[in-house]
Structures are given as structure tokens and as C-alpha cells.
Amino acid sequence: MDIKTFNLSNKNGMTMTVTNLGCAIISLNVPTKNQVKDIVFGLDSAEAYAKPHPFFGVVAGRFANRIGNGKFTLGGKTYQLETNDGAHHLHGGFNGFNSKIWDVEEANEQKIVFVYHSPDGDSQYPGDLKARVTYTLNDANVLRIDYNATTETETICNLTNHSYFNLSGHDAKDILDHELEIVADKTTAVDAGLIPTGEFADVTGTPFDFRVAKPIGKDIKAAGEVNATGGYDHNFVLNAPGKAASVFSPQTGIRMTVSTNSPGIQLYTSNMIENGGIAKGKGVEYRVHSGFCLETQLFPDAINHAHFPSCVVTKDSPQDFYTEFAFAW
């Protein structure tokens, strides 16, 4: 494997390290008033991303999130994908985009463009797919991610970045005091296996109501009881393109605002981190609820629900999505 790392920076002292293995974001350093904080989970080296890990900072694909029973029909033909999450398919299977070496199309101090060509039959997916992921760290303290997917033959795609954030520092205890706002009136209701039922659930009066900012820990136990996840692992139906979420750490004063043109965002509170609730990286132990993910996306299992936004990519209908993480301190 020709594994490489790349460093991005802006004029305000923000720095970022990424690798071409899975497009993983290894570190994201924010200069607060008192000290520089690395606010993302990461592994000790780029080479470590070649071994199984909890998707730290990688791009998940060809289809991020879950597909029920790993099965779907496209163009009149039924396909069976790998079932790597119990009975279901998760984040592209056992050898998804997170495990691939991506080509570097362009790189400078503030921008890097990764490209990966996934052939027909890759992880049992039909059709070829060319994925392009661009990271840009600008002088307005915005990390922008652009996702582009094209094909010559019909297929499905759902790309997202799976960074775990802790705005108090990646080595801080937990994120339960982080104040979170999500601009969503509904979630996609799920069954016990976290597969959408096809219904949309109103967040009013539930643990999933983040329309007014509240601490992540305020209702996290109740959220876990609702779907037996141990916390949040749910897709929110965003009200409109633009601002999707905002998170604030009272410890550091860092605020992260998320904007996107994706229709959904998955809130995950590192409920099942691995190995008895502990994962090691960058000299620390990451534990349950020590980080959160906000994964902008198409809806889980979208291919099996005709009324969900389409995840189908054709030669004439490519995918173009963006996500911006804006930081202030």
C-alpha cells in the first residue's frame, strides 16, 4: 500500500492532517484563546487505518449507513450485498471505500482532491462508480467537503465523512455537555435493527428534538431506550438545504456550524466504539459517548423506499453534495 499523509492549513492557525487511505481525517487542530485543540478522533499513524477501526474520520461508501438485509432491486434486478452489521449492510461492507487507497488529483496547502474508481462488482455493487472527494480548509475557518459521484452504468451511492468530534479536545472525557442544535422537525423512524420503516417521526416532545440547542447528554439515555442503541444513532430529516446543525463546547468556547445540501444528517454518539467500549488512538483511549458524529447523507436504506430522496446515480444524473464545517472560537 502506498499510504501517504497530507497537511492543510489556513492563515489563522488551523491545521489538518489527512491520508489517502480512506480519505481519513487524522487530526483537525483549532487554535482556541488558550491553546490549540485537536478536535477529531484519530489513529496513531496513517498505516494504522489499514486495520479494522470504528471508521475514524474516513469517507464511508459506496453506500454509507445501512441497507436492510443488504438487499435491493435496481433496473429490475435484485442484488445481495455483504451483511457486515448483523443481518444488514453497513458503510459499504467489509471492504468499503474507507479501506481503499485513493488517488490524489490535486493538492496544495489548503485543498486536496481524492479520486477512487470503484469497478462493477466491487463489494457486490452493480455498475462502475468514480468518486471524487475534495477537502478545502479556507481562511474563514471553514472545512468544506465536496462529494461527487459519476458512472457510466446505473448504480447507487451515498458518501459521507465519518469524523468523530469532541470540541473540548479529542482526549476530553465526553461530549455530554456539548450544546447541540439540529434543524430538523423529523427523523426517519427505524426498527430494532436501525433500518428505516419508511415513516417519518415528529421530534416534538421526544429525545430527538434539538430544534432549540440542548446538551447532548440531556436526553441521551432516553434516546437509547427508544431504539436500544445506547444513545443517538439516528438520521434527522433536514428542513432545508443550508444550516443543518450547530455544536458548542462550553469548555473551550469552540462552536462548529454544519451546512449542507444533503437531505439528512446522522447523529451518532459513539455508543458502540469497540472492544468493550474502548478504542485507542493518538495516545488516548476513546470511550462510549466521548465523541459525536454528524454525518451528512442521503437517508439510510434509501434504495428500498421510493419516497426517500433518490440514491441512484446514472450517466446523466451524477451526484454532487457538499458539507461545510465552520469553526469559531
C-alpha positions as CSV (number, residue, x, y, z in Angstrom):
1,M,0.0,0.0,0.0
2,D,1.3,3.4,-0.9
3,I,-0.1,5.2,2.1
4,K,0.6,9.0,2.3
5,T,-0.3,11.9,4.6
6,F,-1.0,15.5,3.6
7,N,-1.2,18.6,5.7
8,L,-3.6,21.5,5.2
9,S,-3.5,24.9,7.0
10,N,-5.0,28.4,6.9
11,K,-3.7,31.8,7.9
12,N,-5.5,31.6,11.3
13,G,-3.5,28.6,12.6
14,M,-6.0,25.9,11.8
15,T,-4.2,22.7,10.6
16,M,-5.4,19.4,9.3
17,T,-3.7,16.1,8.5
18,V,-5.3,13.6,6.1
19,T,-4.3,10.4,4.5
20,N,-5.1,8.8,1.1
21,L,-6.2,5.6,2.9
22,G,-9.9,6.1,3.1
23,C,-9.6,9.9,2.8
24,A,-9.3,9.7,6.6
25,I,-9.0,13.0,8.6
26,I,-6.4,12.1,11.2
27,S,-6.3,15.4,13.0
28,L,-8.0,18.8,12.9
29,N,-6.4,21.5,15.1
30,V,-8.3,24.6,16.2
31,P,-6.4,27.4,18.0
32,T,-8.6,28.5,20.9
33,K,-7.9,31.5,23.0
34,N,-5.8,29.5,25.4
35,Q,-4.3,26.6,23.4
36,V,-4.6,24.6,20.2
37,K,-7.1,21.7,20.4
38,D,-7.2,18.6,18.1
39,I,-10.9,18.0,17.9
40,V,-11.2,14.7,16.0
41,F,-10.6,11.1,16.9
42,G,-7.7,9.5,15.1
43,L,-5.2,6.7,15.0
44,D,-1.5,6.8,15.8
45,S,-0.4,6.6,12.2
46,A,-1.7,6.6,8.6
47,E,-0.7,2.9,8.4
48,A,-3.0,2.1,11.3
49,Y,-6.0,2.9,9.1
50,A,-5.3,-0.3,7.1
51,K,-6.6,-2.4,10.1
52,P,-10.2,-2.5,11.3
53,H,-11.2,0.6,13.4
54,P,-14.5,2.4,14.1
55,F,-14.4,4.4,10.8
56,F,-12.4,7.3,12.4
57,G,-12.5,10.2,10.0
58,V,-12.9,8.2,6.8
59,V,-15.2,8.5,3.8
60,A,-17.8,5.8,4.0
61,G,-19.1,4.3,0.7
62,R,-20.1,3.1,-1.8
63,F,-23.3,3.4,0.4
64,A,-22.8,4.9,3.8
65,N,-25.1,3.9,6.6
66,R,-27.4,0.8,6.4
67,I,-29.2,-1.2,3.7
68,G,-31.8,-3.5,5.2
69,N,-30.7,-7.2,4.8
70,G,-28.1,-6.0,2.3
71,K,-30.6,-6.4,-0.5
72,F,-32.1,-4.0,-3.1
73,T,-33.5,-4.0,-6.6
74,L,-32.2,-1.8,-9.4
75,G,-33.3,-1.9,-13.0
76,G,-35.4,-4.9,-12.4
77,K,-32.5,-7.0,-10.9
78,T,-32.1,-7.8,-7.2
79,Y,-28.7,-7.5,-5.7
80,Q,-27.3,-9.0,-2.4
81,L,-24.6,-7.1,-0.7
82,E,-22.4,-8.2,2.2
83,T,-24.1,-8.2,5.6
84,N,-21.5,-6.8,7.9
85,D,-23.8,-5.4,10.6
86,G,-25.8,-8.3,11.8
87,A,-28.3,-9.1,9.1
88,H,-27.7,-5.7,7.4
89,H,-25.2,-3.9,5.2
90,L,-23.3,-1.0,6.7
91,H,-20.9,1.6,5.3
92,G,-20.1,-0.3,2.1
93,G,-19.4,-3.7,3.5
94,F,-16.2,-5.4,4.7
95,N,-14.0,-3.6,2.2
96,G,-15.7,-0.3,1.6
97,F,-14.3,3.0,0.4
98,N,-12.8,3.5,3.9
99,S,-10.3,0.7,3.2
100,K,-9.2,1.9,-0.3
101,I,-6.2,3.9,-1.4
102,W,-7.5,6.9,-3.2
103,D,-5.6,8.7,-5.9
104,V,-4.6,12.4,-5.3
105,E,-5.7,14.5,-8.2
106,E,-4.7,17.9,-6.7
107,A,-3.0,19.0,-3.5
108,N,-1.9,22.3,-2.0
109,E,-1.7,23.9,1.4
110,Q,-5.5,24.5,1.6
111,K,-7.1,21.9,-0.7
112,I,-6.8,18.2,-1.6
113,V,-8.8,16.2,-4.2
114,F,-9.1,12.5,-3.8
115,V,-10.4,10.2,-6.5
116,Y,-11.3,6.5,-6.4
117,H,-12.7,4.3,-9.2
118,S,-14.9,1.5,-8.0
119,P,-15.5,-1.1,-10.7
120,D,-18.6,-3.0,-11.4
121,G,-19.0,-5.8,-8.8
122,D,-16.8,-4.0,-6.2
123,S,-18.2,-5.3,-2.9
124,Q,-21.1,-6.8,-4.9
125,Y,-22.4,-3.4,-6.0
126,P,-23.6,-3.1,-9.6
127,G,-22.1,-0.6,-12.0
128,D,-18.9,1.3,-12.0
129,L,-18.5,4.5,-9.9
130,K,-16.0,7.3,-10.0
131,A,-16.0,9.1,-6.6
132,R,-14.2,12.4,-6.0
133,V,-13.9,13.9,-2.5
134,T,-12.4,17.4,-2.0
135,Y,-11.3,18.8,1.3
136,T,-10.8,22.6,1.4
137,L,-9.7,24.5,4.6
138,N,-10.1,28.2,3.9
139,D,-9.2,31.4,5.7
140,A,-12.7,31.8,7.0
141,N,-12.1,28.8,9.2
142,V,-14.4,26.6,7.1
143,L,-13.6,23.0,6.3
144,R,-15.6,22.2,3.2
145,I,-16.1,18.7,1.8
146,D,-17.4,18.2,-1.7
147,Y,-18.6,14.8,-2.8
148,N,-19.0,14.0,-6.5
149,A,-20.0,10.6,-8.0
150,T,-20.3,9.7,-11.7
151,T,-21.0,6.5,-13.5
152,E,-21.3,5.0,-17.0
153,T,-23.9,2.5,-15.8
154,E,-26.7,2.8,-13.2
155,T,-25.7,2.2,-9.6
156,I,-26.4,3.6,-6.1
157,C,-24.2,5.8,-3.9
158,N,-24.2,7.6,-0.6
159,L,-21.0,9.2,0.5
160,T,-20.2,10.8,3.9
161,N,-17.4,11.6,6.2
162,H,-17.3,9.7,9.5
163,S,-15.3,12.0,11.7
164,Y,-15.8,11.8,15.5
165,F,-15.7,15.2,17.1
166,N,-15.1,16.4,20.6
167,L,-14.9,20.2,20.6
168,S,-13.3,20.1,24.1
169,G,-10.4,18.1,22.6
170,H,-10.2,14.6,21.2
171,D,-8.8,13.5,24.5
172,A,-11.6,15.0,26.6
173,K,-13.8,12.8,28.8
174,D,-17.1,13.0,26.8
175,I,-19.4,15.2,24.8
176,L,-22.4,15.1,27.1
177,D,-22.1,18.9,27.9
178,H,-21.9,19.9,24.3
179,E,-24.8,22.1,23.3
180,L,-26.3,20.7,20.0
181,E,-28.9,22.2,17.6
182,I,-30.2,20.3,14.6
183,V,-32.5,22.0,12.1
184,A,-34.9,19.1,11.7
185,D,-38.6,18.6,12.5
186,K,-38.5,14.8,11.8
187,T,-36.3,11.7,11.9
188,T,-36.6,8.6,9.7
189,A,-38.3,6.1,12.1
190,V,-36.3,2.9,12.4
191,D,-36.9,-0.7,13.6
192,A,-34.7,-2.5,16.2
193,G,-32.0,-3.0,13.6
194,L,-31.9,0.7,12.8
195,I,-33.4,0.1,9.4
196,P,-36.0,2.8,8.4
197,T,-39.6,1.7,8.5
198,G,-40.4,4.3,5.8
199,E,-42.2,6.5,8.2
200,F,-41.1,10.0,9.3
201,A,-41.3,10.6,13.1
202,D,-42.0,14.1,14.5
203,V,-39.4,15.1,17.0
204,T,-41.8,17.2,19.1
205,G,-41.8,16.0,22.7
206,T,-39.1,13.4,22.1
207,P,-35.4,13.0,22.9
208,F,-34.7,13.8,19.3
209,D,-35.9,17.4,19.5
210,F,-32.8,19.5,19.0
211,R,-34.5,22.4,17.3
212,V,-33.5,24.5,20.3
213,A,-30.0,23.8,21.4
214,K,-29.6,21.5,24.4
215,P,-26.8,19.4,25.9
216,I,-26.3,16.1,24.1
217,G,-26.4,14.3,27.4
218,K,-29.8,15.8,28.5
219,D,-31.9,13.0,26.9
220,I,-29.3,10.6,25.7
221,K,-30.4,7.7,28.0
222,A,-34.0,8.1,26.8
223,A,-32.8,8.1,23.2
224,G,-31.0,4.9,23.8
225,E,-34.1,3.3,25.4
226,V,-36.3,4.3,22.4
227,N,-34.3,2.2,19.9
228,A,-31.9,0.3,22.2
229,T,-28.8,1.9,20.7
230,G,-27.2,3.2,24.0
231,G,-27.5,6.7,22.7
232,Y,-28.1,8.5,19.5
233,D,-27.6,6.8,16.1
234,H,-30.4,8.3,14.1
235,N,-31.0,10.1,10.8
236,F,-32.6,13.5,11.0
237,V,-34.6,14.8,8.1
238,L,-33.2,18.3,7.5
239,N,-35.8,21.0,6.9
240,A,-34.0,22.7,4.0
241,P,-30.5,23.0,2.4
242,G,-28.2,25.3,4.3
243,K,-27.6,25.3,8.0
244,A,-28.1,21.7,9.4
245,A,-26.6,21.8,12.9
246,S,-24.6,23.7,15.4
247,V,-22.5,22.4,18.3
248,F,-20.8,24.4,21.1
249,S,-18.3,23.3,23.8
250,P,-18.7,25.3,27.0
251,Q,-15.2,24.1,28.0
252,T,-13.3,25.5,25.0
253,G,-15.7,28.0,23.5
254,I,-15.4,26.3,20.1
255,R,-18.5,26.4,18.0
256,M,-19.0,24.2,14.9
257,T,-21.7,25.0,12.5
258,V,-22.6,22.4,9.8
259,S,-24.2,23.4,6.5
260,T,-25.1,21.0,3.6
261,N,-27.3,20.4,0.6
262,S,-27.7,16.7,1.7
263,P,-31.3,15.8,2.8
264,G,-30.2,14.0,6.0
265,I,-27.7,14.1,8.9
266,Q,-26.9,11.1,11.2
267,L,-26.2,11.9,14.8
268,Y,-24.0,9.2,16.3
269,T,-22.7,9.5,19.9
270,S,-20.0,6.7,19.8
271,N,-22.3,4.2,21.5
272,M,-20.6,1.1,20.3
273,I,-17.0,2.2,19.9
274,E,-15.5,-1.3,20.0
275,N,-13.5,-3.7,22.2
276,G,-15.7,-3.4,25.3
277,G,-16.4,0.3,24.8
278,I,-12.8,1.4,24.3
279,A,-10.8,2.3,21.1
280,K,-7.2,3.5,21.3
281,G,-5.7,6.2,19.1
282,K,-3.3,9.2,19.3
283,G,-2.1,8.1,22.7
284,V,-5.6,8.1,24.4
285,E,-8.5,5.7,24.9
286,Y,-11.7,6.7,23.2
287,R,-14.8,5.6,25.1
288,V,-18.6,5.5,24.8
289,H,-20.0,9.0,24.4
290,S,-16.5,10.6,24.2
291,G,-17.2,11.8,20.6
292,F,-20.1,12.6,18.3
293,C,-20.5,12.3,14.5
294,L,-22.7,14.5,12.3
295,E,-22.7,12.5,9.0
296,T,-24.5,14.4,6.2
297,Q,-26.1,11.9,3.9
298,L,-28.9,10.5,1.9
299,F,-31.3,8.6,4.0
300,P,-30.4,5.0,5.2
301,D,-31.8,2.2,3.1
302,A,-32.9,4.9,0.6
303,I,-32.9,2.5,-2.3
304,N,-35.7,0.4,-0.7
305,H,-38.0,3.4,-0.1
306,A,-39.3,5.1,-3.2
307,H,-40.5,8.2,-1.4
308,F,-37.0,8.9,0.1
309,P,-34.6,11.2,-1.9
310,S,-33.0,9.1,-4.6
311,C,-29.6,7.5,-4.2
312,V,-29.5,6.3,-7.8
313,V,-26.6,7.5,-9.9
314,T,-26.8,7.3,-13.7
315,K,-24.6,8.6,-16.6
316,D,-27.0,11.6,-16.9
317,S,-27.6,12.1,-13.2
318,P,-24.4,12.4,-11.2
319,Q,-24.3,13.2,-7.5
320,D,-23.0,16.5,-6.1
321,F,-23.2,17.2,-2.4
322,Y,-21.3,19.5,-0.1
323,T,-20.8,19.9,3.6
324,E,-19.2,22.8,5.4
325,F,-17.9,22.7,9.0
326,A,-17.5,26.3,10.1
327,F,-15.5,27.0,13.3
328,A,-15.5,29.9,15.6
329,W,-13.8,30.4,19.0
